[in-house]
């Protein structure tokens, strides 16, 4: 049996942009993606601490050391610049593997979104 567990989490980043006229996705500073072990194209759950919205999309890399967190496409209607988010990625694994697994948790600077 497979279970779905938290694989990666970026805790408390600020939205830097919202681009409605885009194909869709969330653009994340590539340094944050690497630190959190998030792959390009991987499904990401977005939890908006500011307004309570929850949605899913896929990750695309943004410029390194930019602190970029931009919601693209329809997701842009669910956020405002400056909103605080938690980004979560899940993975399926066998129960025994899940019992031993430790997720990658990243806590960037809340003002700049850069790694501390």
ABEGO torsion letter per residue (X at the ends): XBBBBBABBBBGBBBABBBABBAEEBBBBAAAAAAAGBBBGBBBBBBBAAAGBBBBBBBBBBBBGAGBBBBBEAAAAABBBGBBBBBBBBBBBBAAAAAABBBBBBBBBAAAGBBX
